[in-house]
Amino acid sequence: MKIFQELKQTFGVKVITDVHEASQAQPVADVVDVIQLPAFLARQTDLVEAMAKTGAVINVKKPQFGEPWPDGEHRR
């Protein structure tokens, strides 16, 4: 977390970073400007809830839960 604080103070930039565990949500949200939910963790409801409870801005990377083709048609 220290490096995020240093980046913000030194360069005056906004910081966004991923959160991978529920226990990380609040400590990360206290430092960075945006917390991000990786697509592969979008079904982890405990993580999603923990991130929501922080009140921080959240970016959800788009998960792909199904095939992109209609009617289950496979394409190569």
PARO-22625 format. One record per residue: x negated, y, z negated of N, C-alpha, C in turn; residue in one letter; residue number from 1. Coordinates in nm, 4 decimals, always signed. Layout:
// PARO-22625
pt n.x = X; n.y = Y; n.z = Z; ca.x = X; ca.y = Y; ca.z = Z; c.x = X; c.y = Y; c.z = Z; r = a; k = NUM
...
//
This chain:
// PARO-22625
pt n.x = -0.0819; n.y = -0.1186; n.z = +0.0000; ca.x = +0.0000; ca.y = +0.0000; ca.z = +0.0000; c.x = -0.0870; c.y = +0.1259; c.z = +0.0000; r = m; k = 1
pt n.x = -0.2037; n.y = +0.1119; n.z = -0.0566; ca.x = -0.2929; ca.y = +0.2271; ca.z = -0.0650; c.x = -0.3291; c.y = +0.2814; c.z = +0.0736; r = k; k = 2
pt n.x = -0.3523; n.y = +0.1923; n.z = +0.1684; ca.x = -0.3901; ca.y = +0.2384; ca.z = +0.3027; c.x = -0.2747; c.y = +0.3135; c.z = +0.3693; r = i; k = 3
pt n.x = -0.1511; n.y = +0.2712; n.z = +0.3442; ca.x = -0.0365; ca.y = +0.3438; ca.z = +0.3993; c.x = -0.0292; c.y = +0.4844; c.z = +0.3407; r = f; k = 4
pt n.x = -0.0521; n.y = +0.4963; n.z = +0.2113; ca.x = -0.0512; ca.y = +0.6279; ca.z = +0.1468; c.x = -0.1613; c.y = +0.7169; c.z = +0.2036; r = q; k = 5
pt n.x = -0.2789; n.y = +0.6589; n.z = +0.2235; ca.x = -0.3909; ca.y = +0.7352; ca.z = +0.2783; c.x = -0.3621; c.y = +0.7821; c.z = +0.4210; r = e; k = 6
pt n.x = -0.3027; n.y = +0.6964; n.z = +0.5021; ca.x = -0.2675; ca.y = +0.7351; ca.z = +0.6390; c.x = -0.1714; c.y = +0.8532; c.z = +0.6400; r = l; k = 7
pt n.x = -0.0697; n.y = +0.8453; n.z = +0.5556; ca.x = +0.0295; ca.y = +0.9527; ca.z = +0.5495; c.x = -0.0333; c.y = +1.0838; c.z = +0.5031; r = k; k = 8
pt n.x = -0.1168; n.y = +1.0770; n.z = +0.3998; ca.x = -0.1779; ca.y = +1.1976; ca.z = +0.3447; c.x = -0.2835; c.y = +1.2564; c.z = +0.4374; r = q; k = 9
pt n.x = -0.3659; n.y = +1.1711; n.z = +0.4949; ca.x = -0.4761; ca.y = +1.2177; ca.z = +0.5782; c.x = -0.4298; c.y = +1.2714; c.z = +0.7131; r = t; k = 10
pt n.x = -0.3382; n.y = +1.1979; n.z = +0.7770; ca.x = -0.2990; ca.y = +1.2326; ca.z = +0.9135; c.x = -0.1581; c.y = +1.2902; c.z = +0.9254; r = f; k = 11
pt n.x = -0.0815; n.y = +1.2853; n.z = +0.8182; ca.x = +0.0543; ca.y = +1.3383; ca.z = +0.8211; c.x = +0.1477; c.y = +1.2632; c.z = +0.9145; r = g; k = 12
pt n.x = +0.1244; n.y = +1.1336; n.z = +0.9292; ca.x = +0.2059; ca.y = +1.0525; ca.z = +1.0200; c.x = +0.3150; c.y = +0.9770; c.z = +0.9442; r = v; k = 13
pt n.x = +0.4179; n.y = +0.9376; n.z = +1.0177; ca.x = +0.5215; ca.y = +0.8505; ca.z = +0.9634; c.x = +0.4699; c.y = +0.7071; c.z = +0.9731; r = k; k = 14
pt n.x = +0.5053; n.y = +0.6246; n.z = +0.8751; ca.x = +0.4555; ca.y = +0.4874; ca.z = +0.8715; c.x = +0.5725; c.y = +0.3895; c.z = +0.8727; r = v; k = 15
pt n.x = +0.5607; n.y = +0.2873; n.z = +0.9581; ca.x = +0.6578; ca.y = +0.1786; ca.z = +0.9657; c.x = +0.5811; c.y = +0.0478; c.z = +0.9502; r = i; k = 16
pt n.x = +0.6377; n.y = -0.0458; n.z = +0.8751; ca.x = +0.5728; ca.y = -0.1751; ca.z = +0.8600; c.x = +0.6761; c.y = -0.2827; c.z = +0.8310; r = t; k = 17
pt n.x = +0.6405; n.y = -0.4053; n.z = +0.8626; ca.x = +0.7273; ca.y = -0.5206; ca.z = +0.8386; c.x = +0.7302; c.y = -0.5576; c.z = +0.6911; r = d; k = 18
pt n.x = +0.8423; n.y = -0.6162; n.z = +0.6509; ca.x = +0.8569; ca.y = -0.6757; ca.z = +0.5184; c.x = +0.8909; c.y = -0.8224; c.z = +0.5418; r = v; k = 19
pt n.x = +0.8179; n.y = -0.9130; n.z = +0.4769; ca.x = +0.8375; ca.y = -1.0561; ca.z = +0.4998; c.x = +0.8990; c.y = -1.1293; c.z = +0.3816; r = h; k = 20
pt n.x = +0.8982; n.y = -1.0687; n.z = +0.2645; ca.x = +0.9542; ca.y = -1.1327; ca.z = +0.1453; c.x = +1.0385; c.y = -1.0321; c.z = +0.0686; r = e; k = 21
pt n.x = +1.1446; n.y = -1.0826; n.z = +0.0051; ca.x = +1.2363; ca.y = -0.9956; ca.z = -0.0695; c.x = +1.1633; c.y = -0.9147; c.z = -0.1763; r = a; k = 22
pt n.x = +1.0653; n.y = -0.9745; n.z = -0.2397; ca.x = +0.9924; ca.y = -0.9055; ca.z = -0.3468; c.x = +0.9094; c.y = -0.7879; c.z = -0.2953; r = s; k = 23
pt n.x = +0.8841; n.y = -0.7829; n.z = -0.1668; ca.x = +0.8060; ca.y = -0.6741; ca.z = -0.1075; c.x = +0.8912; c.y = -0.5524; c.z = -0.0726; r = q; k = 24
pt n.x = +1.0220; n.y = -0.5710; n.z = -0.0628; ca.x = +1.1093; ca.y = -0.4669; ca.z = -0.0083; c.x = +1.0975; c.y = -0.3335; c.z = -0.0814; r = a; k = 25
pt n.x = +1.1177; n.y = -0.3310; n.z = -0.2117; ca.x = +1.1166; ca.y = -0.2034; ca.z = -0.2842; c.x = +0.9782; c.y = -0.1402; c.z = -0.2909; r = q; k = 26
pt n.x = +0.8726; n.y = -0.2166; n.z = -0.3243; ca.x = +0.7401; ca.y = -0.1536; ca.z = -0.3272; c.x = +0.6990; c.y = -0.0938; c.z = -0.1924; r = p; k = 27
pt n.x = +0.7329; n.y = -0.1615; n.z = -0.0846; ca.x = +0.6990; ca.y = -0.1101; ca.z = +0.0480; c.x = +0.7837; c.y = +0.0130; c.z = +0.0802; r = v; k = 28
pt n.x = +0.9135; n.y = +0.0053; n.z = +0.0511; ca.x = +1.0041; ca.y = +0.1178; ca.z = +0.0782; c.x = +0.9655; c.y = +0.2428; c.z = +0.0006; r = a; k = 29
pt n.x = +0.9025; n.y = +0.2262; n.z = -0.1140; ca.x = +0.8597; ca.y = +0.3405; ca.z = -0.1941; c.x = +0.7453; c.y = +0.4182; c.z = -0.1289; r = d; k = 30
pt n.x = +0.6754; n.y = +0.3551; n.z = -0.0337; ca.x = +0.5573; ca.y = +0.4178; ca.z = +0.0260; c.x = +0.5769; c.y = +0.4558; c.z = +0.1727; r = v; k = 31
pt n.x = +0.6327; n.y = +0.3656; n.z = +0.2519; ca.x = +0.6428; ca.y = +0.3910; ca.z = +0.3958; c.x = +0.7725; c.y = +0.4637; c.z = +0.4305; r = v; k = 32
pt n.x = +0.7816; n.y = +0.5103; n.z = +0.5539; ca.x = +0.8991; ca.y = +0.5842; ca.z = +0.5989; c.x = +1.0090; c.y = +0.4928; c.z = +0.6515; r = d; k = 33
pt n.x = +0.9699; n.y = +0.3822; n.z = +0.7125; ca.x = +1.0657; ca.y = +0.2866; ca.z = +0.7690; c.x = +1.0169; c.y = +0.1463; c.z = +0.7380; r = v; k = 34
pt n.x = +1.1080; n.y = +0.0624; n.z = +0.6860; ca.x = +1.0734; ca.y = -0.0785; ca.z = +0.6685; c.x = +1.1371; c.y = -0.1560; c.z = +0.7826; r = i; k = 35
pt n.x = +1.0684; n.y = -0.2589; n.z = +0.8262; ca.x = +1.1096; ca.y = -0.3297; ca.z = +0.9461; c.x = +1.1323; c.y = -0.4772; c.z = +0.9158; r = q; k = 36
pt n.x = +1.2431; n.y = -0.5307; n.z = +0.9679; ca.x = +1.2767; ca.y = -0.6718; ca.z = +0.9526; c.x = +1.2363; c.y = -0.7456; c.z = +1.0791; r = l; k = 37
pt n.x = +1.1392; n.y = -0.8367; n.z = +1.0695; ca.x = +1.0986; ca.y = -0.9127; ca.z = +1.1878; c.x = +1.2131; c.y = -0.9999; c.z = +1.2395; r = p; k = 38
pt n.x = +1.2211; n.y = -1.0179; n.z = +1.3702; ca.x = +1.3293; ca.y = -1.0957; ca.z = +1.4313; c.x = +1.3371; c.y = -1.2364; c.z = +1.3742; r = a; k = 39
pt n.x = +1.2228; n.y = -1.2990; n.z = +1.3513; ca.x = +1.2247; ca.y = -1.4374; ca.z = +1.3039; c.x = +1.2723; c.y = -1.4509; c.z = +1.1596; r = f; k = 40
pt n.x = +1.2889; n.y = -1.3392; n.z = +1.0889; ca.x = +1.3386; ca.y = -1.3429; ca.z = +0.9507; c.x = +1.4798; c.y = -1.2852; c.z = +0.9380; r = l; k = 41
pt n.x = +1.5445; n.y = -1.2565; n.z = +1.0498; ca.x = +1.6750; ca.y = -1.1902; ca.z = +1.0473; c.x = +1.7850; c.y = -1.2727; c.z = +0.9815; r = a; k = 42
pt n.x = +1.7671; n.y = -1.4023; n.z = +0.9687; ca.x = +1.8678; ca.y = -1.4875; ca.z = +0.9039; c.x = +1.8390; c.y = -1.5104; c.z = +0.7558; r = r; k = 43
pt n.x = +1.7357; n.y = -1.4504; n.z = +0.7049; ca.x = +1.7010; ca.y = -1.4643; ca.z = +0.5629; c.x = +1.7822; c.y = -1.3624; c.z = +0.4839; r = q; k = 44
pt n.x = +1.9004; n.y = -1.4039; n.z = +0.4388; ca.x = +1.9925; ca.y = -1.3087; ca.z = +0.3766; c.x = +1.9366; c.y = -1.2459; c.z = +0.2499; r = t; k = 45
pt n.x = +1.8567; n.y = -1.3197; n.z = +0.1736; ca.x = +1.7996; ca.y = -1.2596; ca.z = +0.0526; c.x = +1.7062; c.y = -1.1446; c.z = +0.0883; r = d; k = 46
pt n.x = +1.6328; n.y = -1.1586; n.z = +0.1963; ca.x = +1.5436; ca.y = -1.0521; ca.z = +0.2423; c.x = +1.6243; c.y = -0.9335; c.z = +0.2954; r = l; k = 47
pt n.x = +1.7259; n.y = -0.9610; n.z = +0.3757; ca.x = +1.8102; ca.y = -0.8544; ca.z = +0.4309; c.x = +1.8766; c.y = -0.7759; c.z = +0.3181; r = v; k = 48
pt n.x = +1.9295; n.y = -0.8459; n.z = +0.2183; ca.x = +1.9941; ca.y = -0.7791; ca.z = +0.1046; c.x = +1.8950; c.y = -0.6946; c.z = +0.0257; r = e; k = 49
pt n.x = +1.7767; n.y = -0.7490; n.z = +0.0007; ca.x = +1.6745; ca.y = -0.6748; ca.z = -0.0743; c.x = +1.6339; c.y = -0.5479; c.z = -0.0002; r = a; k = 50
pt n.x = +1.6211; n.y = -0.5574; n.z = +0.1309; ca.x = +1.5853; ca.y = -0.4396; ca.z = +0.2098; c.x = +1.6973; c.y = -0.3361; c.z = +0.2056; r = m; k = 51
pt n.x = +1.8215; n.y = -0.3809; n.z = +0.2164; ca.x = +1.9358; ca.y = -0.2890; ca.z = +0.2141; c.x = +1.9459; c.y = -0.2163; c.z = +0.0806; r = a; k = 52
pt n.x = +1.9159; n.y = -0.2846; n.z = -0.0278; ca.x = +1.9260; ca.y = -0.2253; ca.z = -0.1616; c.x = +1.8239; c.y = -0.1144; c.z = -0.1855; r = k; k = 53
pt n.x = +1.7191; n.y = -0.1078; n.z = -0.1047; ca.x = +1.6172; ca.y = -0.0039; ca.z = -0.1243; c.x = +1.6685; c.y = +0.1341; c.z = -0.0851; r = t; k = 54
pt n.x = +1.7667; n.y = +0.1396; n.z = +0.0036; ca.x = +1.8157; ca.y = +0.2677; ca.z = +0.0538; c.x = +1.7262; c.y = +0.3276; c.z = +0.1609; r = g; k = 55
pt n.x = +1.6232; n.y = +0.2548; n.z = +0.1991; ca.x = +1.5289; ca.y = +0.3030; ca.z = +0.3003; c.x = +1.5862; c.y = +0.2871; c.z = +0.4407; r = a; k = 56
pt n.x = +1.5241; n.y = +0.3565; n.z = +0.5342; ca.x = +1.5561; ca.y = +0.3363; ca.z = +0.6749; c.x = +1.5011; c.y = +0.1998; c.z = +0.7139; r = v; k = 57
pt n.x = +1.5846; n.y = +0.1203; n.z = +0.7830; ca.x = +1.5446; ca.y = -0.0154; ca.z = +0.8216; c.x = +1.5546; c.y = -0.0298; c.z = +0.9723; r = i; k = 58
pt n.x = +1.4498; n.y = -0.0822; n.z = +1.0326; ca.x = +1.4518; ca.y = -0.1179; ca.z = +1.1738; c.x = +1.4605; c.y = -0.2698; c.z = +1.1806; r = n; k = 59
pt n.x = +1.5640; n.y = -0.3196; n.z = +1.2482; ca.x = +1.5804; ca.y = -0.4640; ca.z = +1.2637; c.x = +1.5363; c.y = -0.5007; c.z = +1.4043; r = v; k = 60
pt n.x = +1.4309; n.y = -0.5799; n.z = +1.4123; ca.x = +1.3878; ca.y = -0.6268; ca.z = +1.5438; c.x = +1.4949; c.y = -0.7223; c.z = +1.5951; r = k; k = 61
pt n.x = +1.5225; n.y = -0.7174; n.z = +1.7224; ca.x = +1.6338; ca.y = -0.7936; ca.z = +1.7794; c.x = +1.6024; c.y = -0.9432; c.z = +1.7863; r = k; k = 62
pt n.x = +1.6763; n.y = -1.0213; n.z = +1.7068; ca.x = +1.6590; ca.y = -1.1667; ca.z = +1.7179; c.x = +1.7415; c.y = -1.2199; c.z = +1.8341; r = p; k = 63
pt n.x = +1.6977; n.y = -1.3293; n.z = +1.8911; ca.x = +1.7746; ca.y = -1.3937; ca.z = +1.9965; c.x = +1.8221; c.y = -1.5267; c.z = +1.9414; r = q; k = 64
pt n.x = +1.9495; n.y = -1.5309; n.z = +1.9030; ca.x = +2.0044; ca.y = -1.6502; ca.z = +1.8407; c.x = +2.0549; c.y = -1.7518; c.z = +1.9418; r = f; k = 65
pt n.x = +2.0781; n.y = -1.7108; n.z = +2.0624; ca.x = +2.1308; ca.y = -1.8021; ca.z = +2.1632; c.x = +2.0576; c.y = -1.7848; c.z = +2.2939; r = g; k = 66
pt n.x = +2.1010; n.y = -1.8617; n.z = +2.3915; ca.x = +2.0395; ca.y = -1.8519; ca.z = +2.5227; c.x = +2.0861; c.y = -1.7243; c.z = +2.5926; r = e; k = 67
pt n.x = +2.0025; n.y = -1.6647; n.z = +2.6732; ca.x = +2.0409; ca.y = -1.5423; ca.z = +2.7420; c.x = +2.1312; c.y = -1.5664; c.z = +2.8627; r = p; k = 68
pt n.x = +2.1519; n.y = -1.6944; n.z = +2.8997; ca.x = +2.2322; ca.y = -1.7257; ca.z = +3.0169; c.x = +2.3744; c.y = -1.7623; c.z = +2.9769; r = w; k = 69
pt n.x = +2.4708; n.y = -1.7274; n.z = +3.0604; ca.x = +2.6104; ca.y = -1.7594; ca.z = +3.0288; c.x = +2.6377; c.y = -1.9093; c.z = +3.0357; r = p; k = 70
pt n.x = +2.7327; n.y = -1.9535; n.z = +2.9562; ca.x = +2.7811; ca.y = -2.0918; ca.z = +2.9578; c.x = +2.6725; c.y = -2.1959; c.z = +2.9332; r = d; k = 71
pt n.x = +2.5658; n.y = -2.1611; n.z = +2.8647; ca.x = +2.4611; ca.y = -2.2576; ca.z = +2.8326; c.x = +2.3819; c.y = -2.3054; c.z = +2.9526; r = g; k = 72
pt n.x = +2.3943; n.y = -2.2360; n.z = +3.0643; ca.x = +2.3238; ca.y = -2.2735; ca.z = +3.1864; c.x = +2.1741; c.y = -2.2507; c.z = +3.1674; r = e; k = 73
pt n.x = +2.0940; n.y = -2.3512; n.z = +3.2004; ca.x = +1.9482; ca.y = -2.3386; ca.z = +3.1845; c.x = +1.8854; c.y = -2.2913; c.z = +3.3149; r = h; k = 74
pt n.x = +1.7910; n.y = -2.2016; n.z = +3.3022; ca.x = +1.7212; ca.y = -2.1516; ca.z = +3.4211; c.x = +1.5723; c.y = -2.1615; c.z = +3.3979; r = r; k = 75
pt n.x = +1.5018; n.y = -2.1794; n.z = +3.5041; ca.x = +1.3559; ca.y = -2.1865; ca.z = +3.4944; c.x = +1.2928; c.y = -2.0932; c.z = +3.5920; r = r; k = 76
//
